[in-house]
Amino acid sequence: MNLLIVDDSSMMRAMIRRAVGLSGVPVADVFEAGDGAAALAVLEARRVDVLMTDLNMPVMTGWELLGEIARLGRWPDLACVVISSDGSVQRRSEVETYNVRHYLAKPLNPEVIRDVLHDCAV
């Protein structure tokens, strides 16, 4: 499986990448993007199976990215996972309109990443 990590913090991207590595789930390629616009460019150029995105980013937010993915309809099999520091019930329900498979609250641990990646691989 190929994974795209989208977060404006390079440190957070590195932490997610590390958690993916520690999860024990085989991942072929891990791509990174610092905002939604850069993520769209990766999606256009590469095969991505799982998208893990933050919501609050400059240039193009995670909300806008999810909306654009839905609007374009080019990646029907893309498993979208939100990773956010806002784990409120309201935020979780808001992303349901974008067919988000999982909503993870920061900080993350490898076991949660493992379970999510296993679910997305099915």
Secondary structure, 3 states (H helix, E strand, C coil): CEEEEECCCHHHHHHHHHHHHHHCCCCCEEEEECCHHHHHHHHHHCCCCEEEECCCCCCCCHHHHHHHHHHHCCCCCCEEEEEECCCCHHHHHHHHHHCCCEEEECCCCHHHHHHHHHHHHC
